Amino acid sequence: MGKRSYNPHRASLSRFDRSFFSGSDRFTFIGSGELGGKAHGLARVKGILESSVGGSFKPGISVNIPTLTVLTTDLFDAFMKQNDLLAKIGRDDADEMIAHRFQQASLPVTLVGDLRALVQQAHAPLAVRSSSMLEDAMFEPFASVYATKMVPNNQPDADARFRALDEAVKFVYASTFFRAARNYMRATHHTTRDEKMAVVIQEVVGDRFGDRFYPHVSGVLRSYNFYPASGSEPEDGVAELALGLGRTIVDDGVSWAFSPPYPRANPPFKSIGDMLKHTQTRFWAINMGKPPAYNPIEETEYLMQYGLEEAGYDGSLRHIASTYNAQDDRITSGIEEEGPRVVDFAPILKDEVLPLADLLRELKKTCEDSLGAMVEIEFAMRLGRRECAPADFGFLQVRPMVVSTEQVEVAREELAGPGVVLASERVLGNGAIETIRDVVYAVPERFDVRRTRSMASDLERINSSLLDERVPYVLIGFGRWGTTDPLGGIPVDFGQISGARVIVEASSPDLQFMLSQGSHFFHNVTSFRILYFSVRHDGPYAIDWDWLAGQPAVAETEYIRHVRCAAPLSIRVDGRRGRGVIVHE
């Protein structure tokens, strides 16, 4: 990585003084190396938040970066060298094997002392998050490539709390070499040996509800809305909210989306029934109760999913949910009435019990001005138990967002006609590609939602082969790409399809979904400037499956087919109008 350069943002921070919540500074570091991309972004925005919102925004919302300390990259280097781990990692080793080797290794003695001091006086849940040198770079953001592990940190015994934290740090270190990271690296000019990992240890924003700990609201704010609706413009941005930990948005892709200037506008649901089907029904929380089965190499070891009935029991729906009245077929803000709950944040967004939309608009502008780029912000909120305010807004992450400004015009009449393989009026990106001949697609007549994990494995093998050949391709599949739910689409991580330059998600009668712009998968798509088509089975533009079936196969599995066309496809996307078309010769 070369000689370490002077970092003015780290220079403004304090060294960890072995006090976490009671220290003089709530943003500290351990070590003498780099902070890594994630922590560097937070260090940069720390002073901006203090000067712009002064720790609070209007009556009722305090704004801060939750207490954290950063283990700088030199500690990772020392850990790797001390345990000779590079020599013990094979190119094709399974994640579990790598994780076990890291767990058997020892952290540097100086770090052990600081971590023991931290857990001696900290009893609240902690998030142990990656902050690699490559994370959050403009065109290679590595979103979701590395691990985050949350620990309850509530064991009475300080030794037990230390062991859990020690294991979490080693797990994040190990994720530098996991399969997802190796696959992702192959789509860039880097290798895993180029990487250096810093680690952020941060308090988790939220409240304890019995055996559960979680925030009332998690969210992602993006400067640019690729799918604007209800009169909003792309530059108005989009926010996505969810109950519980942010994993629901960034991994599961489930949220309530709105444009901050228009918080009262609903997402474009077709009906109330459609809203009930596609809004949040489960949430993630940290398990504060009976310890789970010991599994230090599992990212979700201390996490559990719950239904809305548990949230209702906790009382956490009071300020964020509405109620469906079946008799009148209508949605009523709040939970005073009996009926199914809808997590639509109406009390906050429509009844304005908190000025959240105003805050998000200000943060968007402040961060854009500071970074000189469009941004993506992750946050979490804890609300007052009885009244919505006071509320704590925890600023968790900011990173640059890539939006292509290339101008391509696609008229509506071009979306149908001879030679059109597929077209859509819901397309992400801008640009034209005239060099791709390869298409990898899920064969429609063989698609089975019960076999999507097998399809993901097939795609990984084909992607690996095409990366070796440096051959870009068009990828077509059913359901939501990047989903963690194998019944909602093909559950790939980005590294498994990282060679695709065009991605198409097609719906079917059995697989219909709302687009999520807040997921880490989506962030990687935009950062790599991948053209992304969404094609509905009941829409005006059908995929020409017969033409694809007539192309010669390079490779074929039970569910996936890879074909190579005689001539390059013409692929054009008009980002201003959200239109795109793929045409064969």
C-alpha positions, 0 to 999 in steps of 0.5 A: 500500500506504500508509505502512509500519508499524513491524515489530517482527519485522524490528527484531529482525533484522540487516542483511546484512553481506555475509557469508552463511554466516559472518556473525554472524546467519543471518537478515538483510535488505537494504533498508529496506522490508517483509519480505513475508508469507513472510519475516515469518512466518519472522521471527515464528517465529525467536525461538519456535523458539530458545526452545522447542526451543533449536536441537535436539530430543531427541538426533539432530535440530537445528532451525533456519531455514536461512540466509537474507537478505531483499530488502525491498520498497523494492528491488522498487519501485526496480527497477520505477521505475528501469526504467519497467517498469509502463509496459512491461507490457501487460494481456494480455502473455504470461508469456514476454514479461514475463519477458524484459523483466524480464531485460533490466532492471537491478537497483539498484546497491546491491543488485548489490553485496550480491548479488555479495558474497553469491556471493563466499563462498557456493557452496551451492545457493540458493532464491530465493523470493517473499515478497510483501506479500499472501502468507500473509494469512489468507484470501488466501494466494497459495500457489504464485502467485509463483515460486521459482527454485533455482540450483546456485550451484556455478560456479567463476566468481563472475561466473557465480554472480552472473548466475544469482542476478541472473536468479533475482531478476528472474524472481521479480520478474516473476512478480508480473505473470504470468498466474497472478497476474493471474487470482488477483488477479481473485478478490480485491479486489486488483490486481497494481499493489497488490502489492509483492514482497520476495524471500528468498534462502535456503540449500537444505537437503540433501546433494550426491549426485554431480550431484544436490542434494536433501534426504532428506525434504521435508514439509508439516505441517497443523494440521487433517486434512480426511480423517482415518483410522485412528482419528485426529481432524481436530484431530490434524493431518496430515503429508505427506512426500516424498523430494527437493525439496518440489515433489513435494508442493506442486506434484505432490501426491504424498506419504506422509501420516500423522497425527503421533500415529499415525505407524505407521498407513498411509494408507488404501490398498485393497491393497499393489498400490494402495500401490505404484501411488500412492506416490512413484516420482520425485523432484526435485533440483537439477542440479549437473552439466552446465549445462542449456540457458540459459533464465532465464525457466524456473522449473525451469531448474536442476531435474531429476526422477529415479527411485528407482533414482537415489536407491538409487544415491545411498544416500538411501533407506536411512532412508526406504524399505521393500521389497516382497517379491512372493513373500510379498506384503508390505512390509518396513521398510528396504532390506536385501532385494531388491525394489521400493522403497516410499517410506513412511519406515517406518524413521523413522515405524515403527522410530523411528530418529528422533523426527520424529513427536514433533517435528512434534507439538511444532512444531504446538502451538508455532506454533498457540499463537504465531500464535493460529490453525491453521497449515501448516508446510513443512520439509526434512531432511538425514539423517546419511549412515551413521546416520539421526542427526544430522539437520538439520530446516530450518523453511522456512515457516509460514502460517495455515490456515483451517478453517470452524467453521460447523455444518451437518448432513447425514444419510447418507440425504440423500446419495441420492434425488430431485434429488441431482446428486452426493454424497460422504462425502469432502468438504472444508469446512463450510457451505451455499450456496443461490445458485449456478445455474451449473455448469461440467463436463468432459463425461464421454463426451468426456473424453480424458486426452491433451487435458487441457491444452486443457481447462485453456485452455477452463476459463480462458476460461470462468472469466474470463467468469464472474469478469467477471460476478461469477457463482460456479459449481460446477466438476466434472472428472475426476482431480486438480485442480491436478496438474502431470501432464496424465495425472493430471487437468486441469492448471490452476493455481488462478487458472484456476478461481478463480471456482469456489465448489464444486469436484468431483473425480471418479475414473474407471477410468483416473484414480484418485488419492490426495488430497493435503492438502499441495499449494499448490492444496489450501491455496488451496482451504481458504483461500478456503473452497471446498467440495471434493467427491471422488466415486469412479466405483465409489462408492455415489453417482453423479453425475447426468450425464443431468440436467446434460446436460439443462440449457441451455448458456451456453457449450460447447467440445469438452470443457467445458460451462457450464450455467445452472440455472433455480433455484439449487442447494442445496449443503450440506457437513457438515464434522464428518462429511465429507459433502456433497450438491448437490440441484437443485429 
